[in-house]
Amino acid sequence: MIAGLLLFLPAVVIGWSAVRIFCVLPGRPVWLRALLEISLGVGVGPGIVSVAFFALLWAGEAGRAAMVCVEGVLAAGGVWLAMRRRVVNSEATAAAHSPWIWLLRAAAVLALLFFALDVSNSMEANPHGGWDAFTIWNLKAKFLAGGSVDWRNAMSPVAGGTLFGANHPGYPLLLPAAVASAWSMQGETASATPAALSLLFALATAAILCGAIAWLQGEAAGLLALLLLLASEGFVSQAGLQNADVPLGFYLLASLLLLVVANESGWPRDTLLLAGLCASFAAWTKNEGVPFAILAVAAVAWKGGRKAAGWTALGALPVAAVIAAFKFLLVHDVEGMFPRTFGEAIAKATDLSRWIKIAESFVQSIWQMGEPLTHPVLLAAILAAALGLAPRNRMRQHVWLIVPVIGLLAADFAAYLITMADLTWQLSTSNVRLLVQVWPALLFLAFLILSPAVLPDIQRPAPGKIKRKHSRDSVLHSK
Amino acid sequence: MPPIRVFAGLIIVAVAAVLASVNSFQLSSQLQPDPWSVEAAVQRFAGASAQLPPHEALGYISDLGVNGPAFLTAQYALAPRLLVPVGRQDPEQAIGNFSKPSDYAGIGAKAGYGVVADLGSGVVLYRKMKR
């Protein structure tokens, strides 16, 4: 596991550099800024590396030496640029600690400890991951790691045999390519490597949720958000299974956080570029990320105007181009689960019983996210009762952020409506995982509408008042 | 100190969240090891994988069909080689994946393949027979 984690260290450094270069984050407290930068980098880095590795594969140059060179240059260049753009001033004030914060800190440490033990058990029982991991994601990673001869097997329509729903030639390749790049450098396909990446994504998701809410609502609220995430059995049970759902959840959450940062900082173009990049990584992780990315740009257009939306779209453009090239030039087969004619789709979509069955399944999946007495929805309701809700005008300020998340769930609902697979089977095998994808984002949004005023807390820096030193020749700077 | 309502809410949520984490941990302790026999397949096919060329498609011969976990775990274990059910394509070499002792040679011959090695545990190496 340690070796697996170390293999992703260059990618994390690349991601951290990109975040540091592109995103204006508060200067103080230092731990909060570091937490957000590193945890964002944990996802952004493997995303960048996956695109680089895939491009090298396509070009026929994805050997170990090439990857070492690319990662070395990106990491060294990134660190050099990041250091030149360090934050030099902030109007944040010193933290005002309440002794009661230690109660939440202790609970968070305990929850993290049990989370780590849980993931350890899961990885021990499933060293190659869950069903989707060994039939889709890690299998594709092995094909990609096979190099110039075998990588196109990742788009094969027969790799899953004749089992219905087992062949996914057009599934995006962020996770497989990130794992394959590490395997290429490792020289073997050790099962600990995708397990390490899975753990990194889960921890980074928890860290972003905690850090983002701490930045926006104070440390106590951040710790409570972390506790609710770790109380979500659905999320925790997926963390060690090496599926793509937790990484997708990471990119959804990271995109939303960056959009909030952009909104509160006057829509700086560099933050919007990074938000667009994260949204595009969501689409490069799973197909569900495509509607999210499109709706994220639309939401920015609504809230920040066309110029802000343009910068966000520009940030998404490079990876969107890779996805388009992949889908149109390399994938020659369609998913067997979708109807082949418009008539088939209409017939299924107008069947009322399917609507009811899908709605019931979504409710059941929310129920399955936790145990009845400690269910995260119940805990969120208790918090709302204890703390109260934010003023209505503040809640209205965040409505635009709901659009991409609800839009993604609506797209999922529509996909179920028209699926050619047995609906009961498809719902039972995927619906909880769809909830897991949006769960961190939903908790993030839920905490935005809580009132943190009465919490024992640190003081946070005033958003939008961060000054940073910009290098003279930098072309990426905030307004 | 926060108001009593807030304090009570924080205590309840913190304790409940930790209990939920403990419960998740207990559930994970009861997980069945290797439920789809993936690790078992990796071990079974390790010998074959060492003998087969690393970058060639392989024919797949089995008494278990190609529509279930047996095929998928074999494909995972032998990747990056692509497994192709014999009859659709006929690669130079094939792998046999059997659930019980059988007439491996006879089954292979029907598909045009001869046994190269019986590696045990139902794993058989085949090579295409010259016609």
Interface residues (C-beta under 8 A of the other chain):
Chain A: S98 W100 L103 L104 A107 L110 A111 F114 F115 L117 D118 V119 N121 S122 E124 A125 N126 P127 H128 W131 F134 T135 N138 L139 K142 F143 A145 G146 G147 V149 D150 W151 N153 S156 V158 A159 G160 G161 T162 L163 F164 A166 A220 L224 L227 L228 L230 A231 S232 E233 V236 S237 G240 G370 E371 L373 T374 P376 L378 L379 I382 L383 A385 A386 L387 V454 L455 P456
Chain B: M1 P2 P3 R5 V6 F7 A8 G9 L10 I11 I12 V13 A14 V15 A16 A17 V18 L19 A20 S21 V22 N23 S24 F25 L27 S28 S29 L31 Q32 P33 D34 P35 W36 V38 E39 V42 P54 H55 G65 V66 N67 G68 F71 L72 T73 Q75 Y76 A79 P80 R81 L82 L83 V84 P85 R88
